[in-house]
Amino acid sequence: MTAAGQFRLPVGGRVDRTRTVTLRFDGREYPAHPGDTLASALLANGVRIVARGPYTGRPRGVADLGPAEPHAFVQVDSGPGEPMARATTLEVYDGLTARSLAGKGELPDTPDPSRYDKTWIHVDVLVVGGGPAGLAAALAAGRTGARVLLADEQPELGGALLAGRPSPALDRVPAMAAELAALPEVRVLTRTAVTGSYDHNFLVAVQRRTEHLGDAAPAHVARQRLWHIRAGRVILATGAHERAILFAGGDRPGVMLAGAAAGYAWRYGVRTGRRALVFGAHDRALRDALDLLDLGVELTGVLDARAGAQGPLIEALRGRGVPVWTGYGVTGTDGDAGGVLTAAHVAPIDVHGSPSGPARRIECDLLAVSGGWNPNVHLYSQAGGRTSWSDAVAAFVPGAAVGGHRPVGAANGTFDLAEAIAEGEAAGHEAPPRPRARPAAPGTGPATLWLVEPGPGREDQVFVDAHRDATLRDLRRAVGAGMRSSEHVKRYTTIGTGADQGRSTGVAGAGVLAATLGRPVGELGTTTHRPPATPISFALLAGRDRGQLLDPVRRTPVHDWHEANGAVFEDVGQWKRPWCYPRPGEDLDAAVLRECRAAREGVAMMDVSTLGKIDLQGPDVGVLLDRIYTNKFSSLAVGHCRYGVMCRPDGMIFDDGVTARLTPDRYHLTTTTGNAAAVLDWLDEWLQTEWPDLRVHATSVTDQWAAVAVAGPRARDVVRILAPDLDVSAETFPFMTVRETVLRTADGGIPARIFRISFTGELSYEINVPAWHGLALWEAVHAAGMPYGITPYGTEAMHVLRAEKGFIIVGQDTDGTVAPADAGLGWAVSKAKHFIGERSFQRADTARAGRKQLVGLLPADPDTVVAEGAQLVAGVPPLIPAAMLGHVTSSYRSAALGRSFALGLLAGGLDRRGETLFAVSDGQAHPVVVVEPVFYDKEGAHRDG
């Protein structure tokens, strides 16, 4: 650790030196400048150790400049917090607080105040990458009038130019950005990483927007947006990632990629070391060495792995007094008490990386390493592109454009600046690519060096994937275990599965594996690149769909009335439904019994607006319903209703409800409250994938209709007052029919649709009106029923009433293993047509005797309400071991029966009538007698009043 700012260069960099912010890292405060990343700020303050190995605990420092960083992951505790942030891309702000990590981070305990949202965009051309090739491509496409989106993950445009020495190309970037901004059909997004490419040119991007949101907001609140992009063409100017050369001790703090070491100086004005040793296998590493020298870093030497390498760069270094050893490599490193680099051991090596002579020790606090540059082909590979090995650039390069994705510039293996810009312009104009010629002067071409052999017993000091603490020993152990595929080795060793997705050492790891197997690396290939290329937080995937927006609370138009009149609510699906309406001094059980008596003996009303409602229109609706339901609907007369059951392909009950035929080509289908969306999805799935020839439109109208059920012996009297123009007699308006009329209310007439159906077994009407008249309807029904003592009832009374009649509730009295016949609904299964699930009725298990079937249960003690879910057994447990025969599905106390009762699913079903079983729950066994599942009005005499 050194004094604050000791490694900040006096000039240079693209940070705002006029302002200073303060950050805290591992409990200590450090100064930084706007424009810094956490990594550059820590390096400027001499902080070398920023993380530790997740399993070994070895100290790790900053190794790279951007999103390929394999070591420096931190826990952010300030602002919204972030469990695993990459220090090389985390922009500093005043008050930033972070700490080093060893492996995975931790979620903060406090609520996340960040803003997450999503958006969708269609463009003619998507350009990924704002470097010179990407800028050229966007300008060329934008000048044609095409809709262009340019996305770059850095805060400003320029790409790799930003991390290089000042140049005319870098000076032109502001003018190019200004021209892009002036083109009306061009949009530029910075801080935006395109992270996934999917079918049909659909791509996903993550935009980071960091803003102050006012005094009432936290000091720093992150804003992220998930972009869903549909593009006609995709130009991939994603650049390249520098790769390391593997050697023992290469994970020490102070060992850094050569391009990153120079880049921190040019971009941030940060000197990453005072005495540097450069180790490379290509000319760009030599240029990085000259950059470091020009920036005031003492070079203790340059190692070029290429034996006999020559050229003007080597001559320039030697001319400035820098020792250059060709055919040399690093065999190991030394560190101080904290593990930070103090020296490197170097020796001559052969073309395979094996030491061929004695080693020498060179003191240094910066070891800048570069084994070459890998084109960033993640998105290209995700689109289905195949890469091949190129000896000319010592890297895997993409082939031809695929799926509308065309790589250009460094992403295409074109590292010459002029050629990269030309490729970008050609791609923007949709011109065919020019043949690439990469002649290299003798002795200046790149070498392919993956590894400097560590020697016996030191393989565990060579970290192939430092983020996973996976070593050379792990890789060779995988080969010894019989692994021959890079995909198998990846899973055996976890190499390439870390947060950097193998960017830093994935190709080097593949090279080492190929050499171990004695195969060319081009023949072995690399592992598959899958989205996301960079991590996406679950919070961003959710966007604003969190809390009530994830699972919104839905209220009927009558909710305020229910609340004002003392309703106790329960959640049914997303809906708030009145459970009961207790009066002063009345407990919940008493309230439910009172409500049940009102429905059986007088008149009661219930808000049933939550029932799923689907409007079906078209000449083939009857055909669709015949295939969906077990019974027939195409023969249903206009103005009539029919109860139906629908099954999954396995023949088990999926949903039930009443469907009415309003006109020859229009039906009104109802579903259970909780299954409304699932049923609509089910209909759409079959219409779109299996029966697209059917002329049917299915539209959810659940929210468009409010509905009130009026039930009880006096229900007809109430409806007669509400609809004086409608003959509601049993002969004119019989059971299972529907009528349209106009209701008389205090504020005028309301058009209504009235269904003569019943879920209570009593005379009942379900009155439907447009939702905005829902409250007026409720108040009108309540006023019309006052002379008869009308009583609102809730869902619990409804459950009791329907269970007394043996009516099932899908999801409560069924569990995904119940066929219609098991629930006593065999009468609703047509033998004259085909429907979904029909063939499954012939399966041996579905047709076998002894299946669980719906039964009624009467507790021996009429005051005992057995627990729902209680197991049904024969014999008294635990004295008599007994197998579970079924379970209780519904259990209530009944006002009409004057006792408790229950429904259950029981193996053998009604064949066990009269048998006494035991309902076991919470260590108690209650005797129950098996009976018919219909307890009340078995003849149905009350249905018509």
HUSULQUI-V800468 format. One record per run of one state. SS is the DSSP state (helix for helix, strand for strand, loop for the rest). FROM is the first residue (numbers start at 0). LEN is the number of residues. Records with the same first field share a line. If there is no record, write none. Layout:
SS: FROM-LEN + FROM-LEN
//
This chain:
loop: 0-7 + 8-7 + 25-2 + 34-2 + 44-6 + 52-6 + 60-12 + 76-5 + 86-4 + 91-5 + 102-12 + 128-3 + 143-4 + 151-7 + 163-4 + 182-3 + 189-2 + 211-9 + 236-3 + 243-2 + 246-8 + 268-1 + 270-4 + 280-2 + 294-3 + 304-7 + 319-4 + 326-1 + 335-5 + 349-5 + 355-4 + 363-2 + 370-1 + 375-2 + 382-4 + 390-4 + 398-3 + 402-2 + 407-1 + 412-4 + 428-22 + 451-7 + 461-1 + 465-4 + 480-5 + 493-12 + 517-3 + 524-13 + 542-4 + 549-4 + 554-4 + 564-3 + 572-2 + 580-7 + 601-2 + 607-4 + 617-3 + 629-10 + 647-5 + 663-2 + 671-1 + 689-7 + 700-1 + 711-3 + 722-14 + 745-2 + 755-8 + 788-2 + 792-2 + 804-15 + 823-2 + 828-10 + 842-1 + 847-4 + 859-11 + 873-10 + 894-4 + 907-1 + 912-3 + 921-2 + 931-14
strand: 7-1 + 15-10 + 27-7 + 36-1 + 50-2 + 58-2 + 72-4 + 81-5 + 90-1 + 96-6 + 114-14 + 147-4 + 185-4 + 191-7 + 201-10 + 220-16 + 239-4 + 245-1 + 254-3 + 269-1 + 274-6 + 297-7 + 323-3 + 327-8 + 340-9 + 354-1 + 359-4 + 365-5 + 371-4 + 386-4 + 394-4 + 401-1 + 404-3 + 450-1 + 462-3 + 469-2 + 553-1 + 567-5 + 574-6 + 603-4 + 611-6 + 628-1 + 639-8 + 652-11 + 665-6 + 696-4 + 704-7 + 736-9 + 747-8 + 763-7 + 790-2 + 851-8 + 870-3 + 883-11 + 898-9 + 915-6 + 923-8
helix: 37-7 + 131-12 + 158-5 + 167-15 + 198-3 + 257-11 + 282-12 + 311-8 + 377-5 + 408-4 + 416-12 + 458-3 + 471-9 + 485-8 + 505-12 + 520-4 + 537-5 + 546-3 + 558-6 + 587-14 + 620-8 + 672-17 + 701-3 + 714-8 + 770-18 + 794-10 + 819-4 + 825-3 + 838-4 + 843-4 + 908-4
//
